[in-house]
């Protein structure tokens, strides 16, 4: 792992979108095994990291509800790095303050917390070796993909990331004013007997059982664009291919966020971050 000297620096943390998800098994420890395709989007948080007094602050339109204590994935990522550095892998960092401008909805299933953590790990010098991705996924399954970025096939519990060729895609995201617990969705998937889907997402039926209001949002979207939307991971975000902001714009009045977003290449989503000293 390459070490990066700390300095004030602004990072971009790109949202991830799960285009398809199959649940292919359950480990002995209860973690679910997946086979998914994920992409990075141009929707992103802005993160300023700086040496000095530690701590995390959050601002921006989606800062409400973001934890600022040790449960935040950024705090867990910094703790992971400190432990790794203490074991002789990587350079120790002084106290670091992280200011997050939240442009990615919190709790919408777009990997906002994971991508923030991944950006901070890259800043701290972490790469994408098998060992590093496994360690990152242990604190947040989506962090490994966000470390790699771009377009990828993701398997295991999320720690196995195989890059795929970039495809230019435009999607319209509809984020309802509700949150869905990912652990609750996986528990529901187990309780339902492990259902598979004829669509793109094996978790959809479980998510609808956990949060029935998702069904109403699915129907609202389908009625406006003439096609069934796909649930992003465990939700609550729905998406449809193409640009449909005009057709879906009135859902803003119902409390939803409607965003047209485009895929970005790995070099944009997970850039190599040079040491501030050069």
Residue pairs with C-beta under 8 A, 6 or more apart in sequence:
1 84
1 89
1 90
1 125
1 126
1 127
1 129
1 132
2 125
2 127
3 90
3 91
3 124
3 125
3 275
4 91
4 123
4 124
4 125
4 273
4 274
4 275
4 276
5 91
5 275
5 276
5 277
6 49
6 50
6 51
6 93
6 94
6 96
6 276
7 50
7 51
7 276
7 277
8 48
8 49
8 50
8 51
8 276
9 48
9 49
9 50
9 123
9 273
9 276
10 46
10 47
10 48
11 46
11 47
11 48
11 49
11 119
11 120
11 122
11 123
11 273
12 44
12 45
12 46
12 47
12 119
12 271
13 44
13 45
13 46
13 47
13 104
13 112
13 115
13 116
13 118
13 119
13 146
14 40
14 41
14 42
14 43
14 44
14 115
14 146
14 149
14 264
14 268
14 269
15 40
15 41
15 43
15 44
15 104
15 110
15 111
15 112
15 115
15 261
16 38
16 39
16 40
16 41
16 110
16 111
16 114
16 115
16 142
16 145
16 146
17 38
17 39
17 40
17 41
17 110
17 171
17 173
17 232
17 239
17 261
18 36
18 37
18 38
18 109
18 201
18 232
18 233
19 36
19 37
19 38
19 39
19 200
19 230
20 36
20 37
20 200
20 201
21 34
21 35
21 36
21 200
21 201
21 202
21 203
21 233
22 34
22 35
22 36
22 196
22 202
23 32
23 33
23 34
23 189
23 194
23 196
23 202
23 203
24 33
24 34
24 35
24 155
25 32
25 33
26 32
26 33
26 190
26 194
27 33
27 157
31 157
32 157
32 186
32 189
33 155
33 156
33 157
34 154
34 155
34 156
34 157
34 158
35 153
35 154
35 155
36 153
36 154
36 155
37 151
37 152
37 153
37 154
37 164
38 142
38 145
38 151
38 152
38 154
39 150
39 151
39 152
39 167
39 169
39 263
40 146
40 149
40 150
40 151
40 263
40 264
40 266
40 268
40 269
40 270
41 110
41 171
41 261
41 262
41 263
41 264
42 261
42 262
42 263
42 264
43 103
43 104
43 110
43 173
43 259
43 261
44 103
44 104
44 115
45 60
45 100
45 101
45 102
45 103
45 104
45 112
45 115
45 116
45 119
46 60
46 100
46 101
46 103
47 74
47 98
47 99
47 100
47 101
47 116
47 119
47 120
48 98
48 99
48 101
49 96
49 97
49 98
49 99
49 120
49 123
50 96
50 97
50 99
51 93
51 94
51 95
51 96
51 97
52 94
52 95
52 96
52 97
53 95
53 97
54 95
54 96
54 97
55 68
55 97
55 98
56 68
56 72
56 74
56 75
56 97
56 98
56 99
56 100
57 68
57 97
57 98
57 99
57 100
58 66
58 68
58 99
58 100
58 101
58 102
59 99
59 100
59 101
59 102
60 100
60 101
60 102
60 103
61 102
61 103
62 102
62 103
62 104
62 105
62 106
62 112
63 100
63 102
63 106
64 106
65 106
65 107
66 72
66 100
66 102
66 106
66 113
69 75
70 76
70 79
72 113
73 113
73 114
73 116
73 117
73 139
73 140
73 143
74 98
74 100
74 113
74 116
74 117
74 120
76 117
76 139
76 140
77 117
77 118
77 120
77 121
77 124
77 136
77 139
77 143
78 93
78 96
78 98
78 120
78 124
80 121
80 135
80 136
80 139
81 90
81 93
81 121
81 124
81 126
82 92
82 93
84 90
84 135
85 91
85 92
85 93
86 92
90 124
90 125
90 126
91 125
93 124
98 120
100 116
102 112
104 110
104 111
104 112
104 115
105 112
105 175
105 237
105 257
106 112
106 113
106 179
107 179
107 180
107 236
108 175
108 179
108 232
108 235
108 236
108 237
108 257
109 180
109 182
109 231
109 232
109 233
109 234
109 235
109 236
109 237
110 173
110 175
110 232
110 237
111 142
111 145
111 146
113 140
114 140
114 141
114 142
114 143
114 145
114 146
115 142
115 146
117 136
117 139
117 140
117 143
117 146
118 136
118 143
118 146
118 147
118 149
118 270
119 146
121 136
121 143
121 147
122 147
122 270
122 271
122 272
122 273
123 273
126 132
126 136
126 147
128 147
128 148
128 161
128 270
132 147
133 144
133 147
133 148
133 159
133 160
133 161
134 144
134 159
136 143
136 144
136 147
136 159
137 143
137 144
137 156
137 157
137 158
137 159
138 159
141 157
141 158
141 159
142 158
143 158
144 154
144 158
144 159
144 160
144 161
145 152
145 154
145 158
145 161
146 269
146 270
147 161
147 270
148 161
148 163
148 266
148 270
149 264
149 266
149 268
149 269
149 270
150 163
150 164
150 166
150 264
150 265
150 266
150 267
150 269
150 270
151 163
151 164
151 165
151 166
151 167
151 263
151 266
152 161
152 162
152 163
152 164
153 161
153 162
153 164
154 160
154 161
154 162
155 162
163 266
166 263
166 265
166 266
167 263
168 262
168 263
169 241
169 262
169 263
170 241
170 242
170 243
170 260
170 261
170 262
170 263
171 239
171 240
171 241
171 242
171 260
171 261
171 262
172 225
172 239
172 240
172 242
172 243
172 244
172 245
172 248
172 258
172 259
172 260
172 261
173 232
173 237
173 238
173 239
173 257
173 258
173 259
173 260
173 261
174 217
174 221
174 229
174 237
174 238
174 239
174 240
174 248
174 251
174 256
174 257
174 258
175 236
175 237
175 256
175 257
175 258
175 259
176 213
176 214
176 217
176 236
176 237
176 238
176 255
176 256
177 254
177 255
177 256
178 211
178 213
178 214
178 236
179 236
180 207
180 210
180 211
180 214
180 234
180 235
180 236
181 210
181 234
182 233
182 234
184 210
185 203
185 206
185 207
185 210
185 234
185 235
186 203
186 206
186 234
188 206
188 207
188 209
188 210
189 195
189 202
189 203
189 205
189 206
192 205
192 206
192 209
195 202
195 205
195 206
196 202
197 203
197 204
197 205
199 228
199 230
200 230
201 230
201 231
201 232
201 233
203 231
203 233
203 234
203 235
204 231
206 234
207 214
207 231
207 234
207 235
207 236
208 214
208 215
211 235
211 236
214 231
214 235
214 236
214 238
217 236
217 238
217 256
218 228
218 229
218 231
218 238
220 251
220 254
221 229
221 238
221 240
221 248
221 251
222 228
222 229
224 244
224 247
224 248
224 250
224 251
225 240
225 244
225 247
225 248
227 240
229 238
229 239
229 240
230 238
230 239
230 240
231 237
231 238
232 238
232 239
243 260
244 260
245 258
245 259
245 260
248 258
249 258
251 258
252 258
